[in-house]
Amino acid sequence: MDEKFILTRLRELCKQNHYSMYLLSKKSGVPLSTLSGICTKNRYPSIPTLYKLCTALNISISDFFLEPDLVGIITQDDIHLLSKVHSLTLAKRQFLNAYLDALLQ
């Protein structure tokens, strides 16, 4: 992950929502001084702080780390399915992939 990813992503989301850092601070309950530290000193927010920011921006933490074009496309069902796929052995994944290919034809 790029060092400035969090800062860049926060700025991007604020722009999309027409939020200033001050407004984000007010809506999230995260002190402006904390946001300032993230923005000017490139500090990483704690998970609880990031959760508050994401809640104020109406996104999940997982959406925060997704490519902007994918936000809203990946559903909870998709995540559930992927977690099952990741628990399979390589051989079973290959079988599942062949099965899905056959279903889609």
N, C-alpha and C positions, 0 to 999 in steps of 0.2 A: 504494500500500500504506500502510495506517495506520502511523503511527510506532510504535505499541505492538503491532503485529501479532505480531512474533516472541515478545515476552514473553507476550502473551495466549495464543498457540498453545502455547508451552512449558508454561505453567501448565495449560492444557486437557489436553494429552497426559500430563503428570505425574499429573493427577487421574484420567484414564482408566486409567492403569497403576498407580495407587496408589503413585507414587513421590514422595518428598520431593526437594527440590533436592539434598540431601546424597546420597541414594541414586542420583539421576541422575548426579551427579558421580562416584560410585564405579563405577557400571556403564559409564559412557562414557569414563572416564579424563580427563575435562575437569576441571581444577582448580575447586574450589568458589569460589575468588576470581574466576575467569572467569565462572562462572554468576552470581555476585553482581553483577558489573559489568553483565551483560546485564539482570538483574532490577531493580537499583536505579538504575543510571545509564542504562538503556535503550540500551546499546551493542549494535551489531550484531556477531554472531559471524562469524568467518571461515568460509569454505566448509569447510575441514578440521574445524573445531570443530563446525559444524552437522552435518556428516557423522557425526561421532562421536556426537553427541546423538541423531540420527535412528536410527543403528544400535542404540543402547541402548534406544530406544523402539520398535524393530522396525518402522520405517517407512522409506520412501525419502525423499530430499530433495524429490522432486516431490510425494509425499504430504503432506509438511509444509506445502506451499503450497496444497494443494487445500482446498476447502471440506470440513469434517469429514464431511458426508453423502456425499461422492463418493469418499472414501478406500476403496480396495478394489474400487471399481466399474470404474474405468478400468484396463484391462489393458495390458500391453506391446504386444499386437497392436493395440489401439486407438491407442496412441501412434504406432506404426509406420504405421498407416493414415492418421492425421491428418497426419503429416509428408509423406506422399505427396500428400495433398489440398492442403496448403499450397504445394506446388511447382507446382501447376497454374495455368494462366492463369484469369482470371475466366470466360471463355467455356467453358472445359473444366470448371470447377467447376459452372457452371450446367447443362451437359449431364449431368455425373455426378449432380447432385441430381435432375434429371428422370428419369434412368435408375433411380436408387434408389427414387424415388417409384413408378415403374411396377413394380419388383420387389416392392414391399411391398403392392401391391393384390391 
